[in-house]
Amino acid sequence: MTDLALDTAATTPLEEILIARIKEQGPISVAGFMAAALGHPEHGYYMTQSPFGQQGDFTTAPEISQVFGELIGAWLVHTWEEIGAPASFNLIELGPGRGTLMSDVLRTAKIRPDFLKAAQVYLVETSPALRDAQKALLRNATAALHWVTDLEEIPGGPALIVGNEFLDCLPIRQFVRTTRQQEPCWRERLIGIETKDGKDNLQFTLSDEYYNTPAGAPTSARPEDIFEVSEAAPKIVHQLARRLQAHKGRALFIDYGHAQSGLGDTLQALQNHQYCAPLYKPGQADVTAHVDFESLANRAHEAGLVVSGPEPQAIFLGRLGLAARAQALVTRLSRDDAKRLETGIRRLIHPEEMGTLFKVVCLSSRDLPLPAGFSV
């Protein structure tokens, strides 16, 4: 994919709001920009756009192949048995998209009717448009369905939680390595305004404040290196920890990112399946950042959870029986459908597609067996 040219002539409603805010209050953080770009109640990307699929801006794994959702469904049924097959439990999806993953999960779970009977399904979704899409797709589901806007709205109890491409949407802050009086230090990367030819445009700038080394930043950082910090991810981890310490359960996350904390600018935007400049048309492009799995794992360990992974998506799906499931489907498909299935599987597992960049991590209550798909 190639970068889209930045259309400086067009201004989105959200861009006008952000420019006015910056003029009044000063530059905003990257985290503040991301939160507004994705979640502004009137002009945020997920509030106004239809992002998923070929007609949207990007395609997630459940949209690529039904096999992905079926394997996750089988994993959830197996995990339900591992936590004692409770007669009532919460099946929670964070950021359910169009509902495709949950639809595949519930279809697969029909192999265990008791699982569906016990499941209280909670879809954590803030977008009214996506809620409508989920309700339409899941209208024939036999399990009890509930929609909430926050994890904290869900009652306690045993829980199985899944988030596919959820963590990458959590806002991040960025810090730039610099010097002050010849001593190394850091300044936060912010978003301010540049006025050119009488027009105000959003642009990156640096804070006036200097910081010591952010926690987790490599000591090898050089001037101009960027280190990213998520303050939202630890909050989610602590919410999960309280839930999983009170009752047995697991949380499974699938996302793209790096297994070890490092340096680099991973802030990116997508529109029409093409990369564009991160500040391009805020509210009309998807803005994400790579997940720092090492930092996530450290926070989970500190919170008392057991961490498995991260494992590359290709390895995880392979251990769950991807090849066997694909072969079983191929024998019942036409040549064209079989070709589409093979193409989808390749996207999920090939190293140059999603197989290596995408990783899977599981956060568990204590005293449970090693989860399926993971190694010691």
C-alpha positions as CSV (number, residue, x, y, z in Angstrom):
1,M,0.0,0.0,0.0
2,T,1.2,3.5,-0.7
3,D,0.7,6.8,1.2
4,L,-2.3,8.9,0.1
5,A,-1.4,12.5,-0.8
6,L,-2.4,14.8,2.0
7,D,-5.3,16.9,0.8
8,T,-4.6,20.3,2.4
9,A,-7.6,22.0,0.7
10,A,-10.2,19.9,2.6
11,T,-11.0,20.4,6.3
12,T,-13.2,17.9,8.2
13,P,-15.6,19.0,10.9
14,L,-13.5,17.4,13.5
15,E,-10.4,19.1,12.2
16,E,-12.1,22.4,12.7
17,I,-13.0,21.5,16.2
18,L,-9.5,20.4,17.0
19,I,-8.0,23.5,15.5
20,A,-10.3,25.7,17.6
21,R,-9.4,23.7,20.7
22,I,-5.7,24.0,20.1
23,K,-6.0,27.8,19.6
24,E,-7.8,28.1,22.9
25,Q,-6.0,25.6,25.0
26,G,-2.7,24.9,23.3
27,P,-1.3,21.7,21.6
28,I,-2.9,18.4,22.3
29,S,-1.3,15.0,22.9
30,V,-1.2,12.2,20.4
31,A,-3.5,10.3,22.8
32,G,-6.0,13.2,22.8
33,F,-5.9,13.3,19.0
34,M,-6.5,9.6,18.7
35,A,-9.4,9.6,21.2
36,A,-11.1,12.4,19.3
37,A,-10.4,11.0,15.8
38,L,-11.9,7.7,16.7
39,G,-14.5,8.4,19.4
40,H,-15.8,12.0,19.1
41,P,-19.5,11.6,19.7
42,E,-20.5,13.4,16.5
43,H,-17.5,13.3,14.2
44,G,-15.4,10.4,15.4
45,Y,-14.4,7.7,12.9
46,Y,-16.2,4.9,14.6
47,M,-19.3,7.0,15.2
48,T,-19.7,8.0,11.5
49,Q,-18.0,5.5,9.2
50,S,-18.5,1.9,8.1
51,P,-14.9,0.9,8.4
52,F,-14.9,-2.9,7.8
53,G,-14.7,-5.0,4.7
54,Q,-14.0,-4.3,1.1
55,Q,-16.3,-1.3,1.0
56,G,-14.7,0.1,4.2
57,D,-11.1,1.1,5.0
58,F,-9.7,-2.2,6.3
59,T,-10.5,-5.9,6.6
60,T,-10.1,-7.8,9.9
61,A,-9.3,-11.5,10.3
62,P,-13.0,-12.6,10.9
63,E,-13.9,-10.8,7.6
64,I,-11.1,-12.5,5.8
65,S,-12.1,-16.1,6.6
66,Q,-14.8,-17.9,8.6
67,V,-12.1,-20.3,9.8
68,F,-10.6,-17.6,12.0
69,G,-13.9,-17.2,14.0
70,E,-14.5,-20.9,14.1
71,L,-11.2,-21.6,15.6
72,I,-11.7,-18.8,18.2
73,G,-15.1,-20.3,18.9
74,A,-13.7,-23.8,19.5
75,W,-11.0,-22.2,21.7
76,L,-13.7,-20.5,23.8
77,V,-15.7,-23.7,24.2
78,H,-12.6,-25.6,25.3
79,T,-11.7,-22.8,27.7
80,W,-15.2,-22.8,29.2
81,E,-14.7,-26.5,30.0
82,E,-11.3,-25.7,31.5
83,I,-12.8,-23.2,34.0
84,G,-15.3,-25.8,35.1
85,A,-18.1,-25.4,32.5
86,P,-20.0,-22.9,34.8
87,A,-23.8,-23.0,34.4
88,S,-23.7,-19.2,33.8
89,F,-20.8,-17.1,32.5
90,N,-20.1,-13.9,30.7
91,L,-18.9,-14.1,27.1
92,I,-17.5,-10.7,26.4
93,E,-16.2,-9.2,23.2
94,L,-14.3,-5.9,23.2
95,G,-14.7,-3.9,20.0
96,P,-17.0,-6.4,18.1
97,G,-16.8,-4.6,14.7
98,R,-19.7,-5.7,12.6
99,G,-20.3,-8.8,14.8
100,T,-18.7,-11.2,12.4
101,L,-16.4,-12.8,15.0
102,M,-19.2,-13.3,17.5
103,S,-21.5,-14.7,14.8
104,D,-18.9,-17.3,13.9
105,V,-18.2,-18.1,17.6
106,L,-21.8,-18.7,18.4
107,R,-22.3,-20.8,15.2
108,T,-19.3,-23.0,16.2
109,A,-20.5,-23.2,19.8
110,K,-23.6,-25.1,18.7
111,I,-21.5,-28.2,19.1
112,R,-21.9,-27.6,22.9
113,P,-25.5,-26.5,23.5
114,D,-24.8,-26.2,27.2
115,F,-22.2,-23.5,26.4
116,L,-24.7,-21.4,24.6
117,K,-27.3,-22.0,27.3
118,A,-24.8,-20.8,29.9
119,A,-23.5,-17.8,28.0
120,Q,-24.5,-14.2,28.7
121,V,-23.0,-12.5,25.7
122,Y,-21.9,-8.9,26.2
123,L,-20.7,-6.8,23.3
124,V,-18.8,-3.7,24.4
125,E,-19.4,-1.1,21.7
126,T,-19.6,2.7,21.8
127,S,-20.6,3.2,18.2
128,P,-24.4,3.4,17.5
129,A,-23.8,2.6,13.8
130,L,-21.7,-0.6,14.6
131,R,-24.3,-1.6,17.3
132,D,-26.9,-1.6,14.6
133,A,-24.8,-3.7,12.3
134,Q,-24.1,-6.2,15.1
135,K,-27.7,-6.5,16.0
136,A,-28.7,-7.1,12.4
137,L,-26.0,-9.8,12.0
138,L,-26.8,-11.5,15.3
139,R,-30.5,-11.2,15.1
140,N,-31.0,-15.0,15.0
141,A,-28.5,-15.8,17.8
142,T,-29.8,-18.3,20.4
143,A,-27.6,-17.0,23.2
144,A,-28.6,-14.1,25.4
145,L,-27.2,-10.8,23.9
146,H,-26.4,-7.6,25.7
147,W,-24.8,-4.4,24.5
148,V,-22.8,-2.1,26.8
149,T,-20.5,0.8,26.3
150,D,-17.9,0.0,29.0
151,L,-16.5,-3.2,30.5
152,E,-17.4,-1.9,34.0
153,E,-21.2,-2.2,33.1
154,I,-20.9,-6.0,33.0
155,P,-21.8,-7.9,36.2
156,G,-19.2,-10.1,37.9
157,G,-18.9,-13.8,37.3
158,P,-16.8,-16.3,35.4
159,A,-15.8,-14.7,32.1
160,L,-14.3,-15.4,28.8
161,I,-13.2,-12.2,27.0
162,V,-11.9,-11.7,23.5
163,G,-10.6,-8.6,21.7
164,N,-9.6,-8.8,18.0
165,E,-7.9,-5.6,16.8
166,F,-9.1,-3.8,19.9
167,L,-5.8,-2.9,21.6
168,D,-4.4,-1.1,18.6
169,C,-7.2,1.5,18.9
170,L,-6.3,2.5,22.4
171,P,-4.7,6.0,22.5
172,I,-0.9,6.4,22.9
173,R,1.4,9.2,24.0
174,Q,4.7,9.7,22.1
175,F,7.9,11.0,23.5
176,V,10.9,12.2,21.5
177,R,14.5,11.7,22.7
178,T,16.3,15.0,22.8
179,T,18.9,16.9,24.9
180,R,18.8,19.8,27.4
181,Q,22.1,21.4,28.4
182,Q,23.8,18.5,26.7
183,E,22.0,16.0,28.9
184,P,19.7,13.4,27.5
185,C,16.0,14.0,28.1
186,W,12.6,13.6,26.5
187,R,9.9,15.9,25.2
188,E,6.3,14.8,24.4
189,R,5.2,14.8,20.8
190,L,2.1,17.0,20.5
191,I,-0.2,18.2,17.8
192,G,-0.4,21.9,17.1
193,I,-1.2,24.3,14.3
194,E,0.8,25.5,11.3
195,T,-0.7,28.4,9.3
196,K,0.3,28.4,5.7
197,D,-1.2,30.6,2.9
198,G,-3.8,31.8,5.3
199,K,-5.0,28.2,6.2
200,D,-4.6,26.5,9.6
201,N,-3.3,22.9,9.4
202,L,-2.6,20.3,12.1
203,Q,1.0,19.5,12.5
204,F,3.3,17.7,15.0
205,T,5.3,19.7,17.5
206,L,7.1,19.2,20.8
207,S,6.2,20.1,24.3
208,D,8.0,22.9,26.1
209,E,8.3,20.6,29.1
210,Y,11.2,18.2,29.5
211,Y,10.9,14.7,31.0
212,N,13.2,12.1,32.4
213,T,13.3,8.7,30.6
214,P,9.8,7.3,30.4
215,A,9.3,4.0,32.1
216,G,10.2,1.2,29.8
217,A,12.1,3.3,27.3
218,P,15.3,1.6,26.0
219,T,18.5,3.2,27.3
220,S,20.0,2.9,23.8
221,A,17.7,5.7,22.5
222,R,19.3,8.4,20.4
223,P,18.2,11.9,19.6
224,E,15.0,12.0,17.5
225,D,14.0,8.5,18.5
226,I,10.3,8.1,19.5
227,F,9.0,6.0,22.4
228,E,5.3,5.2,22.7
229,V,3.4,4.8,25.9
230,S,-0.2,3.6,26.3
231,E,-2.0,4.8,29.4
232,A,-5.3,3.2,28.4
233,A,-4.0,-0.4,28.0
234,P,-2.9,-0.7,31.7
235,K,-6.4,0.5,32.8
236,I,-8.0,-2.2,30.7
237,V,-5.6,-4.8,32.2
238,H,-6.5,-3.7,35.8
239,Q,-10.2,-3.9,35.0
240,L,-9.6,-7.4,33.7
241,A,-7.5,-8.4,36.6
242,R,-10.2,-7.5,39.1
243,R,-12.7,-9.5,37.2
244,L,-10.4,-12.6,36.7
245,Q,-9.2,-12.6,40.2
246,A,-12.7,-12.7,41.6
247,H,-13.9,-15.4,39.2
248,K,-12.2,-17.9,36.9
249,G,-11.7,-16.8,33.3
250,R,-9.4,-15.8,30.5
251,A,-9.0,-12.8,28.1
252,L,-7.7,-13.5,24.6
253,F,-6.3,-10.6,22.5
254,I,-5.3,-10.8,18.8
255,D,-3.6,-7.7,17.4
256,Y,-0.7,-6.4,15.5
257,G,2.4,-5.1,17.3
258,H,5.8,-6.0,18.7
259,A,6.7,-8.7,21.2
260,Q,9.4,-6.6,22.9
261,S,9.2,-2.9,23.8
262,G,11.2,-0.7,21.5
263,L,11.6,2.6,19.7
264,G,9.8,3.9,16.7
265,D,6.8,5.8,15.4
266,T,4.0,3.3,14.8
267,L,1.1,5.8,14.6
268,Q,-0.7,5.2,11.4
269,A,-3.9,5.9,9.6
270,L,-5.9,4.0,6.9
271,Q,-8.5,5.1,4.4
272,N,-9.8,3.0,1.6
273,H,-7.3,0.2,2.4
274,Q,-4.4,2.6,1.9
275,Y,-2.1,4.2,4.4
276,C,-2.4,7.9,4.8
277,A,-0.7,10.6,6.9
278,P,-1.8,10.2,10.6
279,L,-3.3,13.7,10.7
280,Y,-5.1,13.2,7.4
281,K,-8.8,14.2,7.6
282,P,-9.4,13.3,11.3
283,G,-12.6,11.5,11.8
284,Q,-12.6,10.1,8.3
285,A,-9.6,7.8,8.6
286,D,-8.8,5.0,11.0
287,V,-6.0,5.9,13.4
288,T,-4.1,3.1,15.3
289,A,-0.7,2.2,16.7
290,H,1.1,-1.0,17.2
291,V,0.6,-2.9,20.5
292,D,3.5,-3.1,22.8
293,F,2.9,-6.7,24.0
294,E,5.9,-6.7,26.4
295,S,4.5,-3.7,28.3
296,L,1.0,-5.3,28.3
297,A,2.4,-8.5,29.7
298,N,4.4,-6.7,32.4
299,R,1.3,-4.8,33.5
300,A,-0.7,-8.1,33.6
301,H,1.9,-9.8,35.6
302,E,2.0,-6.9,38.1
303,A,-1.8,-7.1,38.4
304,G,-1.6,-10.8,39.3
305,L,-2.6,-12.4,36.1
306,V,-1.0,-15.4,34.3
307,V,0.3,-14.4,30.8
308,S,0.6,-16.8,27.9
309,G,2.3,-15.5,24.7
310,P,2.5,-13.5,22.7
311,E,2.5,-16.0,19.9
312,P,2.5,-15.2,16.2
313,Q,-1.0,-15.5,14.8
314,A,0.1,-18.2,12.3
315,I,1.5,-20.4,15.0
316,F,-1.5,-19.9,17.3
317,L,-4.0,-20.7,14.6
318,G,-1.9,-23.7,13.4
319,R,-1.9,-25.2,16.9
320,L,-5.7,-24.8,17.0
321,G,-6.0,-27.0,13.8
322,L,-6.2,-24.4,11.0
323,A,-4.9,-26.8,8.3
324,A,-7.4,-29.6,9.2
325,R,-10.4,-27.2,9.4
326,A,-9.4,-25.6,6.0
327,Q,-9.1,-29.0,4.4
328,A,-12.5,-30.1,5.7
329,L,-14.1,-27.0,4.2
330,V,-12.3,-27.3,0.9
331,T,-13.8,-30.7,0.1
332,R,-17.3,-29.1,0.2
333,L,-16.6,-26.0,-1.8
334,S,-16.6,-25.2,-5.5
335,R,-13.3,-24.4,-7.2
336,D,-13.8,-20.7,-7.0
337,D,-14.9,-20.8,-3.3
338,A,-12.0,-23.1,-2.5
339,K,-9.6,-20.6,-4.1
340,R,-11.1,-17.8,-2.0
341,L,-10.7,-19.8,1.1
342,E,-7.0,-20.6,0.3
343,T,-6.4,-16.9,-0.4
344,G,-8.0,-16.0,3.0
345,I,-6.0,-18.6,4.9
346,R,-2.8,-17.3,3.3
347,R,-3.6,-13.7,4.5
348,L,-4.1,-15.0,8.0
349,I,-0.8,-17.0,8.3
350,H,1.7,-15.9,5.7
351,P,4.7,-14.1,7.2
352,E,4.4,-11.2,4.7
353,E,0.7,-10.8,5.5
354,M,-0.8,-11.2,9.0
355,G,1.0,-14.4,10.2
356,T,3.9,-12.7,12.0
357,L,3.0,-9.1,12.6
358,F,-0.3,-10.2,14.3
359,K,0.2,-11.8,17.7
360,V,-2.0,-13.5,20.3
361,V,-1.8,-13.1,24.0
362,C,-3.9,-14.7,26.8
363,L,-4.4,-13.3,30.3
364,S,-5.7,-15.9,32.7
365,S,-6.8,-16.4,36.3
366,R,-4.4,-18.3,38.4
367,D,-4.4,-22.1,38.7
368,L,-5.7,-22.9,35.2
369,P,-3.9,-25.2,32.7
370,L,-1.9,-23.8,29.8
371,P,-4.4,-22.4,27.3
372,A,-4.7,-24.1,24.0
373,G,-2.6,-22.6,21.2
374,F,0.3,-21.5,23.5
375,S,3.6,-23.0,24.5
376,V,5.2,-22.9,28.0
